[in-house]
Amino acid sequence: MGVSNRIDLTRPVVPELPFRPEPRKPEPKSSTSFQQVLQESIRATSTIQFSKHAMERIRNRNLELTADKLARVEQGVQEAARKGCRESLVLLDDMAFIVSIENNTVVTALDSRSMKNNVFTNIDSAVIV
């Protein structure tokens, strides 16, 4: 019997594995607006934190907190910290923020309508920026 020098092209050289692509998961559609995403991004790069309550107040009262305004609030918080304050009212244009200086956290936020006829308690300082 002779040895055949022919290559059989009907058989694969490498064993074939079944191709099974991973199913793609649909990307969830975001229900947040561009403004909310922008504000979240600004807050993420900020040195001060915002409590859940403060975030709700900012959203509900449609407070527009730009990068410039956020920087001014941070400046006010830093000034209050240098003076040894613990809880401060930071007034910014037509907004007010109650800030825990020790925790570096905005506790609540108010607009100009909410500030009228309001008494701020449990603060030891006020900073106008």
C-alpha positions as CSV (number, residue, x, y, z in Angstrom):
1,M,0.0,0.0,0.0
2,G,1.3,3.3,-0.9
3,V,1.2,6.5,1.2
4,S,-0.9,9.2,-0.3
5,N,0.7,12.7,-0.5
6,R,-2.6,14.4,-1.1
7,I,-4.2,16.7,1.4
8,D,-7.8,16.1,2.2
9,L,-9.5,19.6,2.0
10,T,-12.8,18.4,3.3
11,R,-11.6,18.0,6.8
12,P,-10.6,21.1,8.9
13,V,-7.0,21.4,10.0
14,V,-8.1,22.7,13.4
15,P,-11.0,21.4,15.3
16,E,-14.0,23.7,14.8
17,L,-15.6,25.2,17.9
18,P,-19.1,26.4,17.7
19,F,-19.3,30.2,17.5
20,R,-21.5,31.6,20.2
21,P,-21.3,35.4,20.5
22,E,-22.1,36.8,23.9
23,P,-25.6,38.3,23.9
24,R,-25.6,42.0,24.2
25,K,-27.5,43.5,27.0
26,P,-29.5,46.5,26.0
27,E,-28.2,49.7,27.5
28,P,-30.7,51.1,30.0
29,K,-32.1,54.4,28.8
30,S,-31.2,57.2,31.2
31,S,-34.2,59.1,32.7
32,T,-31.9,61.9,33.9
33,S,-31.7,65.2,32.1
34,F,-28.5,66.7,30.8
35,Q,-28.7,69.3,33.6
36,Q,-28.9,66.6,36.3
37,V,-25.9,64.7,34.8
38,L,-23.9,68.0,34.6
39,Q,-24.7,68.9,38.2
40,E,-23.8,65.4,39.3
41,S,-20.5,65.6,37.4
42,I,-19.7,69.0,39.0
43,R,-20.5,67.6,42.5
44,A,-18.3,64.6,41.8
45,T,-15.3,66.9,41.3
46,S,-16.1,69.0,44.3
47,T,-14.4,68.9,47.6
48,I,-17.7,69.3,49.5
49,Q,-20.3,66.6,49.6
50,F,-24.1,67.0,49.3
51,S,-26.4,65.0,51.6
52,K,-29.3,63.2,50.0
53,H,-31.7,65.7,51.5
54,A,-29.7,68.6,50.0
55,M,-29.7,66.9,46.6
56,E,-33.5,66.5,46.8
57,R,-33.9,70.2,47.7
58,I,-31.7,71.3,44.8
59,R,-33.7,69.3,42.4
60,N,-37.1,70.2,43.8
61,R,-36.3,73.9,44.0
62,N,-34.7,73.9,40.5
63,L,-31.5,75.5,41.9
64,E,-28.9,76.0,39.2
65,L,-25.5,75.2,40.7
66,T,-22.9,75.9,38.1
67,A,-19.2,75.2,38.5
68,D,-18.6,78.9,39.3
69,K,-21.3,78.9,42.0
70,L,-20.0,75.6,43.4
71,A,-16.5,77.1,43.6
72,R,-17.9,80.1,45.5
73,V,-19.7,77.8,48.0
74,E,-16.5,75.8,48.5
75,Q,-14.6,79.1,49.1
76,G,-17.2,80.0,51.8
77,V,-16.9,76.6,53.4
78,Q,-13.1,76.9,53.5
79,E,-13.3,80.4,55.0
80,A,-15.7,79.1,57.7
81,A,-13.4,76.2,58.5
82,R,-10.4,78.7,58.9
83,K,-12.5,80.6,61.4
84,G,-13.3,77.4,63.4
85,C,-17.0,77.3,62.5
86,R,-18.9,74.0,62.8
87,E,-22.3,74.6,61.2
88,S,-22.6,77.5,58.8
89,L,-25.2,79.3,56.6
90,V,-23.6,80.0,53.2
91,L,-25.5,82.7,51.3
92,L,-24.9,82.7,47.5
93,D,-26.8,85.1,45.3
94,D,-30.5,83.9,45.7
95,M,-29.6,80.6,47.3
96,A,-28.7,79.5,50.8
97,F,-26.9,76.4,52.0
98,I,-26.7,75.0,55.5
99,V,-23.2,73.3,55.7
100,S,-21.7,71.0,58.2
101,I,-18.2,72.4,58.2
102,E,-16.8,69.5,60.2
103,N,-18.2,66.9,57.8
104,N,-17.6,69.1,54.7
105,T,-21.3,68.4,53.7
106,V,-24.1,70.6,52.5
107,V,-27.0,69.5,54.7
108,T,-29.8,71.5,52.9
109,A,-30.4,74.1,50.2
110,L,-32.9,76.9,49.9
111,D,-34.0,79.2,47.2
112,S,-35.0,82.9,47.8
113,R,-38.7,82.0,48.3
114,S,-37.9,79.4,51.0
115,M,-35.6,81.9,52.8
116,K,-38.3,84.4,53.5
117,N,-39.7,84.4,57.0
118,N,-37.4,81.6,57.9
119,V,-35.3,81.3,61.1
120,F,-32.1,79.4,60.7
121,T,-31.2,77.4,63.9
122,N,-28.2,75.3,64.9
123,I,-25.7,77.4,63.0
124,D,-22.8,79.2,64.5
125,S,-21.9,81.3,61.5
126,A,-23.0,82.9,58.3
127,V,-20.8,83.3,55.2
128,I,-21.9,85.6,52.3
129,V,-20.1,84.7,49.0
